[in-house]
Each structure stands twice: as structure tokens, then as C-alpha cells.
Amino acid sequence: MFPIIFSPGFRRSAAVLLALSAVPLFSQTPADLNLFLVNVEARLTAGFDYKNWTASSMSTKTEFDRHGAVDKVTIVTKFVRVTNGDRDEDILKAIETADGKTTDVTRETAEKTRQQWAKEREKRVVGSRRSGIIDLDEVLPFAAKQRPLFSFKLRTVEGEGGRKLAVLEAAAKEKDSKLWNGTYTIDPATYDIIRAEVRPSENPTFVRELWAEADMTLLGGKNLFIVRTKMKVDGGFLFIKNVRMLVEDTYTDVKILK
């Protein structure tokens, strides 16, 4: 199955953060809460305003049998290069473990990956949806068109070293597989999302379990980058056999390019 990744597909329009200095940080009034959401959305737009980057990555895919037992584990290390939004992956090593046997599958994984990303580029040219890609614009509830579809609750937690953090819970007002409930940990001083945990408010047809989480970090004092994702899928998709897997991707040595 094609690897599921997060794609930071935010609009590239200019955004200016609004000052909240005169507003109680965790006020629950509709106007103040809306202003908090506007600031988070503006920060996301500015933070992901780049199309070129490179990183080292490790992907661990754990596949399960119908009883929930581990069936196969595949660990892939790779170098990721994104140019003008187009992604390429150089597979450095791929190891598969199943039935107590470990196999080097680097060559076949590299060829399969090359073919998959070539198909994705073709889809992008004709304007069709890329498979296996979750665009953050579609998942997150912060955009103006999304906010009315959700109910929000905001609270504080104490992070590492006594640092005050905001935790925002978003729940879809109506159950819909395209509307994702989420819990977001946010730095209230900068409106940077530190962690996101999401799941559809209603599972798609034939899907028993679907959830994802992502950790973000700040690079160069400006850019946001998703350094870790984890996603669980359990269900059937069209004519594809049942998919039961947990995929975790981590990124290191990230470089944002001009």
C-alpha cells in the first residue's frame, strides 16, 4: 500500500498575526476563542510557506493479521527531497521481518517507491488527487471555512519545565468522514502547533479504525516542520484487501531550501 504521509498544503497568501495582548489568554468567550483560532491559522500559513526541503527519514510500517498479532515489520531509511512541492525519495536501506525471518528488500522497495512517486507526479500534472496524501488543509479545523463546522474547548496544561501550553479540542458538530476531531497542543506565545492528534468524526465506509498524530518543530525561528507522524489504519478500501497497519515516520537533518 502506498505510504500515508502528511502534506503541509496550506495556502501561500500573506498572513499577519493578530495581537492578543489585551485578551485573557484562555478566555472562552466566542470572540476571544475565534481570535485565538485565527492566530493559529495565520501562524500555520506562515510557518509552512516553503516548497523546497530535504531530510533524512526512517519509516516503520507494522502490519497486523486479522487477530491483531504482528504479521510483518518493514523499516525503511531514506533521503527525502521535495522540489517545488514534488517529492522524491532515495531508499538507502529497507529491512523486512516476517515469520522470524529478516530480509533485505532495499532494491525492490527502491523500485516500487520510484514508480509510486512517478505516478503521483503524473496525477499532480492532471490535477487529480494524490493517493495516500492527507492535506492538512482538509484535516485541521482552523481555516475560516472550517471553523463553523466545529465546537472548540480550550484549556491549559503545564509542559516540561513548567511551561504553560494551550490544549485545544475540536469536535465536529456533525459526524462526517471528511471532518476530523482533534486535540492540539499549542504554544500560546507563538501559536505554533506542537502536537496534533486527529481522527475522523465518523469512520469512512469499511474502515474500523483510523487515527493519526503528528509532532511539529520550529526551524530557523520561522518555519514549522512535521518531524514525526504516526498513523493507524484498519479497514478495507474498495477492491483492495483489508489493510491493518501502523506507520510511523520520523525526519531528521531537515533543511529548508530557497
C-alpha positions in Angstrom: 0.0 0.0 0.0 1.2 3.5 -0.8 2.7 5.2 2.3 0.3 7.6 4.0 2.0 11.0 4.7 1.0 14.4 5.8 1.4 17.1 3.2 1.5 20.7 4.5 -0.7 22.1 1.7 -1.5 25.5 3.3 -2.4 28.5 1.2 0.6 30.7 0.5 -1.1 34.0 1.0 0.4 36.6 3.3 -0.7 36.4 6.9 -0.3 38.8 9.8 -0.6 37.5 13.3 -3.1 39.4 15.4 -2.0 40.6 18.8 -3.8 39.1 21.8 -2.1 41.1 24.5 -5.3 42.7 25.6 -7.2 39.4 25.7 -7.1 36.9 28.5 -5.1 34.0 27.1 -7.6 31.3 27.6 -10.8 33.2 27.6 -13.8 31.1 26.5 -15.9 33.9 25.0 -16.7 33.2 21.3 -15.0 36.3 20.1 -11.7 35.7 22.0 -11.7 32.0 21.1 -12.2 32.8 17.5 -9.3 35.3 17.6 -7.1 32.5 19.0 -8.1 30.2 16.1 -7.4 33.0 13.6 -3.9 33.4 15.0 -3.2 29.7 14.9 -4.3 29.5 11.3 -2.2 32.5 10.4 0.8 31.0 12.0 0.3 27.7 10.2 0.0 29.6 6.9 3.2 31.5 7.5 5.1 28.5 9.1 4.6 26.2 6.1 5.3 28.8 3.5 8.0 26.8 1.7 8.1 24.2 -1.1 11.7 23.0 -1.1 13.3 20.9 1.6 15.4 17.9 2.3 15.6 15.5 5.2 16.7 12.1 6.3 13.8 9.8 7.3 13.0 6.5 8.9 9.7 4.8 8.2 8.5 1.9 10.3 5.4 0.0 9.0 3.9 -2.7 11.2 1.3 -4.9 9.6 -1.1 -7.0 11.6 -3.2 -10.1 10.9 -6.9 -10.3 11.4 -6.4 -11.3 15.1 -4.3 -8.2 15.8 -1.0 -10.0 16.0 2.1 -8.5 14.3 2.4 -10.1 10.8 5.3 -8.1 9.3 7.5 -5.1 10.1 9.3 -3.1 7.4 11.9 -0.5 8.3 13.0 1.9 5.6 15.7 4.6 5.8 15.7 7.1 3.1 16.7 10.6 1.9 13.7 12.8 1.1 13.9 15.6 -1.4 11.0 18.0 -2.1 11.3 20.5 -5.0 8.5 22.9 -5.8 6.2 20.6 -3.9 7.2 17.4 -5.8 8.6 14.7 -3.6 11.4 12.2 -4.4 12.8 9.5 -2.0 16.1 7.8 -2.3 15.8 4.5 -0.5 19.0 3.8 1.4 18.0 0.6 3.2 14.9 -1.5 3.6 14.6 -4.4 6.0 11.6 -6.6 6.3 10.9 -9.0 9.2 8.2 -11.7 8.9 7.8 -15.2 10.4 11.0 -14.7 12.3 13.0 -14.1 9.2 14.7 -10.8 8.3 15.2 -9.9 4.6 16.9 -7.1 2.8 14.3 -5.6 0.4 16.2 -2.4 -0.5 16.2 -3.0 -4.2 12.6 -3.8 -4.7 11.5 -1.1 -2.3 13.5 1.5 -4.2 12.0 0.5 -7.5 8.5 0.4 -6.1 8.9 3.8 -4.5 10.3 5.3 -7.7 7.3 4.1 -9.6 4.8 5.3 -7.0 6.2 8.8 -6.8 6.3 9.0 -10.6 2.6 8.2 -10.7 1.9 10.8 -8.1 3.7 13.5 -10.2 1.5 12.5 -13.2 -1.6 12.9 -11.0 -0.4 16.3 -9.9 0.0 17.4 -13.5 -3.5 16.5 -14.5 -4.9 17.9 -11.2 -6.2 14.7 -9.7 -5.9 13.8 -6.0 -2.7 12.2 -4.9 -3.2 8.8 -3.3 -2.2 8.3 0.3 -1.8 12.0 1.0 -3.6 13.8 3.8 -3.5 17.5 3.2 -3.5 19.5 6.4 -5.9 22.0 4.9 -8.5 19.2 4.9 -7.8 17.8 8.4 -7.3 20.9 10.5 -10.2 23.0 11.7 -8.6 26.4 11.7 -9.4 27.8 8.3 -12.3 30.3 8.1 -14.5 27.8 6.1 -13.8 25.0 8.6 -14.3 26.8 11.9 -18.1 27.0 11.8 -18.2 23.2 11.4 -16.6 22.5 14.8 -17.1 23.1 18.5 -13.9 24.1 20.4 -12.7 23.9 24.0 -9.5 25.5 25.2 -7.6 24.6 28.4 -4.1 25.0 29.8 -1.6 22.3 30.8 1.9 22.5 32.3 4.6 21.3 30.0 8.2 20.5 30.5 10.0 22.9 32.9 6.7 24.4 34.0 6.0 25.8 30.5 2.3 26.8 30.0 0.7 25.3 27.0 -2.7 25.5 25.4 -4.7 22.4 24.6 -7.4 22.9 22.1 -10.1 20.2 21.5 -12.1 20.4 18.2 -15.2 18.3 17.7 -17.2 18.2 14.5 -20.8 19.4 15.0 -22.0 16.7 12.6 -20.4 13.3 12.1 -18.7 13.1 8.7 -15.7 11.1 7.5 -14.3 14.3 6.0 -14.4 16.2 9.3 -11.7 15.2 11.7 -11.9 15.6 15.5 -8.7 16.7 17.0 -6.6 17.6 20.1 -3.9 20.2 19.5 -1.1 21.2 21.9 -0.2 24.8 21.1 2.4 27.3 22.3 0.3 30.3 23.4 3.2 32.7 22.9 3.7 31.9 19.3 0.6 30.0 18.2 2.8 27.2 17.0 1.1 23.8 17.0 3.5 21.4 18.8 1.4 18.2 18.6 -1.8 17.2 16.7 -3.9 14.1 17.3 -6.8 13.6 14.9 -9.3 11.0 13.9 -12.4 11.3 11.6 -15.6 12.1 13.4 -17.1 9.2 11.5 -15.0 6.4 10.0 -15.2 6.0 6.2 -17.1 3.1 4.9 -15.4 -0.3 5.7 -12.9 1.4 8.0 -12.9 0.1 11.6 -10.1 2.3 12.9 -8.3 5.4 11.6 -6.3 7.9 13.5 -3.1 10.0 13.1 -0.8 12.1 15.2 2.0 14.5 14.3 4.7 16.4 16.1 5.9 19.7 14.8 9.0 21.7 15.5 10.3 25.2 14.7 13.2 25.6 12.3 15.2 28.8 11.9 12.9 30.7 14.1 10.3 30.8 11.4 9.4 27.6 9.6 7.3 24.8 11.0 8.1 21.2 10.1 6.4 17.9 10.9 9.2 15.8 12.4 7.2 12.8 13.3 3.9 11.2 12.2 2.1 8.1 13.3 -1.0 6.6 11.7 -3.2 3.6 12.3 -5.4 2.1 9.6 -7.7 -0.9 10.0 -10.2 -1.5 7.2 -10.9 -2.4 3.6 -10.6 0.0 0.7 -12.6 -0.6 -2.5 -11.2 -3.7 -4.1 -8.0 -3.7 -2.0 -7.6 -6.4 0.6 -8.0 -5.4 4.2 -5.3 -3.1 5.5 -4.3 -3.4 9.1 -1.2 -1.3 9.8 0.6 1.2 11.9 3.0 3.5 10.2 5.5 5.9 11.9 7.7 8.3 10.1 10.5 10.4 11.6 12.5 13.2 10.0 16.0 14.4 10.9 18.7 16.7 9.4 15.9 18.8 7.9 17.0 21.7 5.6 14.6 24.3 4.2 15.8 25.4 0.8 15.1 28.5 -1.2 
